[in-house]
Amino acid sequence: MIIKKLKEAANYVSMHKKSVGRVGFAVLAQGLIGLMSVLTSFVLPARIGPEEYGYYQEFFFYLSYLNVLGIGVNDGIALNYAGMECSEEKKRKIRSALFIQIGYIIIATIVFCGIALLQGSLEKKFIVILLSANILPTIIICVESGIFLAENKSYIYNLAAVLQKTIFCLLLVLLLVNKIHYYRWIILSQTLTNYLIAIVFFFWAKDYYIGRLGQFQEGFKELGMLSSTGIMVALSVAVSGLIPSFGRIIVEHFCSISEYGIYSFYISLLSIVLSFTSAVGIVVFPIIRNTKSELVKNDYQLFDKYLSIAGLGIYLLYPILYLFIKYFLKDYYDGIGYLGFLLPICYPIAKIQILMTPYYKMYRKEKQLLAVNAVSLVITVALNSVAYLVFRNTMAIAMTSLVSCDFYYALMRRYLPREVKKQNSVWELAVQAVFVGGIVVGGFFYK
């Protein structure tokens, strides 16, 4: 049986050498980013404490949603121009659309600065002002990423991601070595990194910004076309990101900044894995889109099988993280119970990001994808809110976050495009139930 599976894998690799190479490079790049994330997820919280870390995580959480202000232009480019050669005429249309986009981004930045002045505390004002400053570089990075993916240059996307993480880590090390533990300097370092990467992206894809422009009407029409096709995906990504992490918003508004910092620390551990799987999923989409349709249907089942087995390794991380937090991050050990409920979330969300979402996009089921994500978010908001109102306990939020992610996974499988062959997933939920049950029972006897 094992030999047969190895032969299947070998045959698949020989048939898809280029595709496997691109995915392999993406995995390698994201693996390097994951290693560097150890600094931001373990060393940083240990050095600055829960309160300062809470303010940094509050900024970082909302920073991850600024790309929604790009109204889906990056996804529109990837969907409409994937695998196509962009002529000068097409570049002129995109160029005109991007100049209009920059205009309204400037307006959005001014509006955000106005919102900052309405904030009560100095900390909130500072965070919102820095979020405003990050709108322009964030949108430029997202749009250029869409262009590179459309041109099948995913290696540039991955190189830029590694460069971005490397620059931020170097700045962070510089701060920590000089014993600067103030969250504002960390946020400023993140902002500086984003501007540097935006400038690099700009020069790598300058043909889409520098050159002859079309008429305003032509640019506006192109912007509308790109946005209308990409906005569903952009909103879906934003909504799907909120499903495992919505509980943070409740903790932010009803608990102390220290409690928020501890809860955010455990969510950040989850984010290391999900950032990796999300980036791999982004690279997978243009690859499967350029694959023959009959082969794609069979690929899904094969990918699903191997990903299901590989994903079980997530559960092996629990004892390692548990011991590390207990002995080296004692300020965060009070929230160790979160880990048993939040770590298993990686499994269903990883499969959704790497496998399911690219197939929804390939079959142009953006509306269906958004509908499933929206329903799942409503379930999450309801479960998290009721749990906190009834128990007044952040542990209840972590538990209901896992339940809502399981609902999300089940809905995504249920409404996969009919062309895709699926397999039974009951055993996956059974493994998760045994793991969580063991953690809960074990928690009564030893902490």
C-alpha positions as CSV (number, residue, x, y, z in Angstrom):
1,M,0.0,0.0,0.0
2,I,2.8,2.4,0.9
3,I,4.8,1.6,-2.2
4,K,1.7,2.3,-4.3
5,K,1.2,5.7,-2.7
6,L,4.9,6.5,-3.2
7,K,4.6,5.6,-6.9
8,E,1.5,7.8,-7.2
9,A,3.4,10.7,-5.7
10,A,6.4,10.1,-8.0
11,N,4.1,10.0,-11.1
12,Y,2.5,13.2,-10.0
13,V,5.8,15.0,-9.5
14,S,7.0,13.9,-13.0
15,M,3.8,15.2,-14.6
16,H,3.9,18.6,-12.9
17,K,7.6,19.4,-12.5
18,K,7.1,23.2,-12.9
19,S,4.1,23.4,-10.7
20,V,5.7,21.3,-7.9
21,G,8.8,23.5,-8.2
22,R,6.7,26.7,-7.7
23,V,4.9,25.2,-4.7
24,G,8.2,23.9,-3.3
25,F,9.7,27.4,-3.6
26,A,6.7,28.9,-1.9
27,V,6.9,26.3,0.9
28,L,10.7,27.0,1.4
29,A,10.1,30.8,1.4
30,Q,7.3,30.6,3.9
31,G,9.3,28.2,6.0
32,L,12.0,30.8,6.3
33,I,9.4,33.4,7.2
34,G,8.1,30.9,9.8
35,L,11.5,30.6,11.4
36,M,11.8,34.4,11.6
37,S,8.4,34.6,13.1
38,V,9.8,32.8,16.1
39,L,11.4,36.2,17.0
40,T,8.1,38.1,16.8
41,S,6.0,35.4,18.4
42,F,8.3,34.2,21.2
43,V,11.2,36.5,21.8
44,L,9.3,39.8,21.4
45,P,6.4,38.9,23.9
46,A,9.0,37.6,26.4
47,R,11.0,40.9,26.3
48,I,8.2,43.5,26.3
49,G,5.5,41.9,28.5
50,P,1.7,41.4,27.9
51,E,0.7,45.1,28.1
52,E,3.1,46.4,25.5
53,Y,2.6,43.3,23.4
54,G,-1.1,43.9,23.5
55,Y,-0.8,47.4,22.0
56,Y,1.5,46.0,19.2
57,Q,-0.9,43.1,18.5
58,E,-3.9,45.5,18.4
59,F,-2.1,47.5,15.6
60,F,-1.0,44.4,13.8
61,F,-4.5,42.9,13.8
62,Y,-6.1,45.8,12.1
63,L,-3.1,46.3,9.8
64,S,-3.9,42.8,8.3
65,Y,-7.3,44.2,7.1
66,L,-6.1,47.4,5.4
67,N,-5.9,45.5,2.0
68,V,-9.7,45.5,1.9
69,L,-9.4,49.3,1.1
70,G,-7.9,48.1,-2.2
71,I,-11.5,47.1,-3.2
72,G,-10.2,43.8,-4.7
73,V,-8.1,45.3,-7.5
74,N,-5.2,42.9,-6.7
75,D,-7.5,39.8,-6.9
76,G,-9.2,41.2,-10.0
77,I,-5.8,41.4,-11.7
78,A,-5.0,37.8,-10.7
79,L,-8.4,36.5,-11.8
80,N,-8.7,38.3,-15.1
81,Y,-5.1,38.2,-16.3
82,A,-3.7,35.0,-14.8
83,G,-1.4,33.2,-17.3
84,M,-1.9,35.9,-20.0
85,E,0.7,38.0,-21.7
86,C,-0.1,41.7,-20.9
87,S,0.2,43.8,-24.0
88,E,1.1,47.5,-23.8
89,E,-2.6,48.3,-24.3
90,K,-3.6,46.2,-21.3
91,K,-0.9,47.7,-19.2
92,R,-2.1,51.2,-20.2
93,K,-5.6,50.4,-18.9
94,I,-4.3,48.9,-15.7
95,R,-1.9,51.9,-15.2
96,S,-4.8,54.3,-15.6
97,A,-6.9,52.3,-13.1
98,L,-4.1,52.3,-10.6
99,F,-3.6,56.0,-10.7
100,I,-7.3,56.5,-9.9
101,Q,-6.9,54.0,-7.1
102,I,-4.0,55.9,-5.6
103,G,-6.2,59.0,-5.6
104,Y,-8.9,57.5,-3.5
105,I,-6.3,55.9,-1.2
106,I,-5.0,59.3,-0.4
107,I,-8.6,60.4,0.5
108,A,-9.0,57.2,2.7
109,T,-5.8,58.1,4.5
110,I,-7.1,61.6,5.3
111,V,-10.4,60.1,6.6
112,F,-8.5,57.7,8.8
113,C,-6.4,60.5,10.3
114,G,-9.7,62.3,11.1
115,I,-10.9,59.2,12.9
116,A,-7.7,59.1,14.9
117,L,-8.4,62.6,16.3
118,L,-11.8,61.2,17.7
119,Q,-10.1,58.5,19.7
120,G,-10.1,58.9,23.5
121,S,-6.7,57.7,24.6
122,L,-3.3,58.6,23.2
123,E,-2.5,54.9,22.6
124,K,-5.6,54.6,20.3
125,K,-4.8,57.8,18.5
126,F,-1.2,56.7,17.8
127,I,-2.4,53.2,16.5
128,V,-5.0,54.7,14.2
129,I,-2.6,57.4,12.8
130,L,0.0,54.7,12.1
131,L,-2.7,52.5,10.5
132,S,-3.5,55.5,8.3
133,A,0.2,55.8,7.3
134,N,0.2,52.2,6.3
135,I,-2.7,52.3,3.9
136,L,-0.7,53.4,0.8
137,P,2.2,50.9,1.1
138,T,-0.2,48.1,2.0
139,I,-2.3,48.6,-1.1
140,I,0.7,49.0,-3.4
141,I,2.2,45.7,-2.1
142,C,-1.2,43.9,-2.6
143,V,-1.7,45.2,-6.1
144,E,1.9,44.3,-7.2
145,S,1.5,40.9,-5.7
146,G,-1.6,40.3,-7.8
147,I,0.4,41.4,-10.9
148,F,3.3,39.0,-10.2
149,L,0.9,36.1,-9.6
150,A,-1.0,36.9,-12.8
151,E,2.4,36.9,-14.7
152,N,3.3,33.5,-13.1
153,K,6.1,35.2,-11.2
154,S,5.2,33.8,-7.8
155,Y,8.9,33.6,-7.0
156,I,9.0,37.4,-6.8
157,Y,6.0,37.4,-4.5
158,N,7.7,34.9,-2.2
159,L,11.1,36.7,-2.3
160,A,9.4,40.0,-1.4
161,A,7.7,38.3,1.6
162,V,11.0,36.9,2.8
163,L,12.7,40.3,2.4
164,Q,9.8,42.1,4.2
165,K,10.1,39.7,7.2
166,T,13.9,39.9,7.2
167,I,14.0,43.7,7.3
168,F,11.4,43.9,10.1
169,C,13.3,41.2,12.2
170,L,16.6,43.1,11.7
171,L,15.0,46.3,13.0
172,L,13.4,44.4,15.8
173,V,16.7,42.9,16.9
174,L,18.3,46.4,16.8
175,L,15.6,47.7,19.2
176,L,15.8,44.7,21.6
177,V,19.6,44.8,21.7
178,N,19.4,48.5,22.6
179,K,16.8,47.6,25.2
180,I,14.1,49.6,23.5
181,H,10.9,47.8,24.5
182,Y,8.3,50.5,23.8
183,Y,5.5,49.3,21.5
184,R,5.5,52.6,19.5
185,W,9.0,51.9,18.2
186,I,8.0,48.4,17.1
187,I,5.0,49.8,15.2
188,L,7.2,52.4,13.6
189,S,9.6,49.7,12.5
190,Q,6.8,47.8,10.9
191,T,5.7,50.9,9.1
192,L,9.2,51.6,7.8
193,T,9.5,48.0,6.6
194,N,6.2,48.3,4.7
195,Y,7.3,51.5,2.9
196,L,10.6,50.0,1.9
197,I,8.9,46.9,0.4
198,A,6.3,49.1,-1.4
199,I,9.2,51.0,-3.0
200,V,10.9,47.7,-4.1
201,F,7.6,46.4,-5.5
202,F,7.1,49.7,-7.3
203,F,10.4,49.4,-9.2
204,W,9.9,45.7,-9.9
205,A,6.6,46.4,-11.6
206,K,7.2,50.0,-12.7
207,D,5.7,49.3,-16.2
208,Y,2.3,49.3,-14.5
209,Y,2.9,52.8,-13.0
210,I,5.3,54.6,-15.3
211,G,4.2,55.2,-18.9
212,R,1.4,56.5,-21.1
213,L,-2.0,56.8,-19.4
214,G,-5.3,56.2,-21.0
215,Q,-8.4,58.4,-20.7
216,F,-10.0,58.9,-17.4
217,Q,-13.1,57.0,-18.5
218,E,-11.0,54.1,-19.7
219,G,-9.1,53.9,-16.4
220,F,-12.4,54.2,-14.4
221,K,-13.9,51.4,-16.5
222,E,-10.9,49.1,-16.0
223,L,-10.9,49.9,-12.2
224,G,-14.6,49.0,-12.1
225,M,-14.0,45.7,-13.9
226,L,-11.1,44.7,-11.7
227,S,-12.9,45.6,-8.6
228,S,-16.2,43.9,-9.5
229,T,-14.4,40.6,-10.1
230,G,-11.9,40.8,-7.2
231,I,-14.0,42.4,-4.4
232,M,-15.7,39.1,-3.7
233,V,-12.4,37.4,-3.1
234,A,-11.0,40.3,-1.1
235,L,-14.0,40.4,1.2
236,S,-13.9,36.6,1.4
237,V,-10.3,36.7,2.6
238,A,-11.1,39.4,5.1
239,V,-14.1,37.6,6.5
240,S,-12.3,34.2,6.6
241,G,-9.5,35.8,8.6
242,L,-12.0,37.0,11.2
243,I,-13.6,33.6,11.7
244,P,-10.7,32.2,13.9
245,S,-9.8,35.5,15.4
246,F,-13.1,37.4,16.0
247,G,-12.7,36.6,19.7
248,R,-9.9,39.1,19.9
249,I,-12.3,41.9,19.3
250,I,-14.5,40.9,22.2
251,V,-11.4,40.5,24.5
252,E,-10.1,43.9,23.3
253,H,-13.3,45.7,24.2
254,F,-14.3,43.9,27.5
255,C,-10.9,42.9,29.0
256,S,-7.7,44.7,30.1
257,I,-4.9,45.3,27.7
258,S,-2.8,42.7,29.5
259,E,-5.5,40.0,29.0
260,Y,-5.7,41.1,25.4
261,G,-2.0,40.7,25.1
262,I,-2.1,37.2,26.5
263,Y,-5.0,36.1,24.3
264,S,-3.3,37.7,21.2
265,F,-0.1,35.8,22.0
266,Y,-1.9,32.5,21.6
267,I,-3.6,33.8,18.4
268,S,-0.2,34.8,17.0
269,L,1.0,31.2,17.4
270,L,-2.0,30.2,15.3
271,S,-1.1,33.0,12.8
272,I,2.4,31.6,12.1
273,V,0.8,28.4,10.7
274,L,-2.0,30.2,8.9
275,S,0.2,32.8,7.3
276,F,2.3,30.0,5.9
277,T,-0.8,28.1,4.5
278,S,-2.4,31.2,3.2
279,A,0.7,32.1,1.1
280,V,0.9,28.6,-0.2
281,G,-2.7,28.8,-1.2
282,I,-2.1,32.0,-3.1
283,V,0.6,30.3,-5.2
284,V,-1.5,27.2,-5.7
285,F,-4.4,29.1,-7.5
286,P,-2.6,30.2,-10.7
287,I,-1.0,26.7,-10.9
288,I,-4.3,24.8,-10.8
289,R,-5.9,27.4,-13.1
290,N,-3.4,26.5,-15.8
291,T,-3.9,22.8,-15.4
292,K,-6.2,20.7,-17.6
293,S,-9.7,20.6,-16.1
294,E,-10.1,16.7,-15.9
295,L,-6.7,16.5,-14.2
296,V,-7.6,19.2,-11.7
297,K,-10.6,17.2,-10.4
298,N,-8.3,14.2,-9.7
299,D,-5.6,16.5,-8.2
300,Y,-8.1,17.7,-5.5
301,Q,-8.6,14.2,-4.1
302,L,-4.9,13.5,-4.2
303,F,-4.0,16.8,-2.5
304,D,-6.7,16.3,0.0
305,K,-5.5,12.9,1.0
306,Y,-1.9,13.9,1.5
307,L,-2.7,17.2,3.2
308,S,-5.0,15.4,5.7
309,I,-2.2,13.2,6.8
310,A,0.5,16.0,6.9
311,G,-1.9,18.2,8.8
312,L,-2.0,15.8,11.7
313,G,1.5,17.0,12.6
314,I,-0.1,20.2,13.9
315,Y,-1.2,18.3,17.0
316,L,2.4,17.3,17.7
317,L,3.3,20.9,18.3
318,Y,1.2,21.1,21.5
319,P,3.7,19.5,24.0
320,I,6.6,21.5,22.5
321,L,4.7,24.8,22.8
322,Y,3.3,23.9,26.2
323,L,6.7,23.2,27.7
324,F,8.3,26.3,26.1
325,I,5.6,28.6,27.4
326,K,5.7,27.1,30.9
327,Y,9.4,27.5,31.3
328,F,10.4,30.5,29.2
329,L,7.2,32.7,28.8
330,K,5.8,32.6,32.3
331,D,3.9,35.9,32.0
332,Y,1.7,34.1,29.4
333,Y,1.3,30.8,31.1
334,D,-2.0,31.8,32.7
335,G,-3.6,31.5,29.3
336,I,-2.2,28.0,28.5
337,G,-5.7,26.7,28.4
338,Y,-6.3,28.7,25.2
339,L,-3.7,26.5,23.4
340,G,-5.7,23.3,23.5
341,F,-8.6,25.0,21.7
342,L,-6.8,27.4,19.4
343,L,-4.1,25.0,18.1
344,P,-6.5,22.5,16.5
345,I,-8.0,25.5,14.5
346,C,-4.9,25.3,12.3
347,Y,-6.0,22.0,10.7
348,P,-9.4,23.0,9.1
349,I,-8.3,26.5,8.3
350,A,-5.0,25.3,6.6
351,K,-7.0,22.9,4.4
352,I,-9.4,25.7,3.5
353,Q,-6.6,28.1,2.6
354,I,-4.3,25.7,0.7
355,L,-6.9,23.6,-1.1
356,M,-10.6,24.7,-1.0
357,T,-10.3,28.4,-1.6
358,P,-8.2,28.1,-4.8
359,Y,-10.7,25.6,-6.2
360,Y,-13.6,28.0,-5.5
361,K,-11.6,30.7,-7.3
362,M,-10.7,28.5,-10.2
363,Y,-14.3,27.6,-10.9
364,R,-15.2,31.3,-10.5
365,K,-17.4,30.7,-7.5
366,E,-16.5,34.0,-5.8
367,K,-20.1,34.7,-4.7
368,Q,-20.5,31.3,-3.3
369,L,-17.2,31.6,-1.4
370,L,-18.2,34.9,0.1
371,A,-21.6,33.5,1.1
372,V,-20.1,30.5,2.9
373,N,-17.5,32.8,4.6
374,A,-20.2,35.3,5.6
375,V,-22.5,32.6,7.1
376,S,-19.5,31.1,9.0
377,L,-18.6,34.6,10.4
378,V,-22.2,35.1,11.6
379,I,-22.0,31.7,13.4
380,T,-18.7,32.7,14.9
381,V,-20.0,36.1,16.1
382,A,-23.1,34.5,17.6
383,L,-21.2,31.7,19.4
384,N,-18.4,33.9,20.7
385,S,-20.8,36.6,21.9
386,V,-23.2,34.3,23.6
387,A,-20.3,32.3,25.2
388,Y,-18.8,35.5,26.7
389,L,-22.2,36.9,27.8
390,V,-23.1,33.7,29.6
391,F,-19.7,32.7,31.1
392,R,-17.8,36.0,31.2
393,N,-14.8,33.9,30.4
394,T,-12.2,34.3,27.6
395,M,-11.7,30.5,27.7
396,A,-15.3,30.1,26.4
397,I,-14.4,32.4,23.5
398,A,-11.4,30.1,22.6
399,M,-13.6,27.0,22.8
400,T,-16.4,28.5,20.6
401,S,-13.8,29.7,18.1
402,L,-12.8,26.1,17.5
403,V,-16.5,25.0,17.1
404,S,-17.2,27.8,14.7
405,C,-14.1,26.9,12.6
406,D,-15.4,23.3,12.4
407,F,-18.7,24.6,11.1
408,Y,-16.8,26.7,8.6
409,Y,-14.8,23.7,7.4
410,A,-18.0,21.6,7.0
411,L,-19.7,24.4,5.0
412,M,-16.7,24.8,2.7
413,R,-16.6,21.1,2.0
414,R,-20.4,20.9,1.5
415,Y,-20.5,23.7,-1.1
416,L,-17.3,22.9,-3.0
417,P,-17.9,23.2,-6.8
418,R,-19.8,20.0,-8.0
419,E,-17.0,19.3,-10.5
420,V,-14.6,18.5,-7.6
421,K,-14.5,15.0,-6.2
422,K,-14.6,14.9,-2.4
423,Q,-13.9,12.3,0.3
424,N,-15.3,11.7,3.8
425,S,-13.9,13.8,6.6
426,V,-15.5,12.3,9.6
427,W,-12.2,10.8,10.8
428,E,-10.6,14.3,10.9
429,L,-13.2,15.6,13.4
430,A,-12.8,12.4,15.4
431,V,-9.0,13.0,15.8
432,Q,-9.7,16.6,16.8
433,A,-12.3,15.5,19.4
434,V,-9.9,13.0,20.9
435,F,-7.1,15.6,21.1
436,V,-9.3,18.4,22.6
437,G,-10.9,15.9,25.0
438,G,-7.5,14.7,26.2
439,I,-6.4,18.3,26.8
440,V,-9.6,19.2,28.7
441,V,-9.5,16.0,30.9
442,G,-5.7,16.4,31.5
443,G,-6.3,20.0,32.5
444,F,-8.3,18.9,35.6
445,F,-5.3,17.0,36.9
446,Y,-2.2,18.9,35.8
447,K,-1.5,22.5,34.7
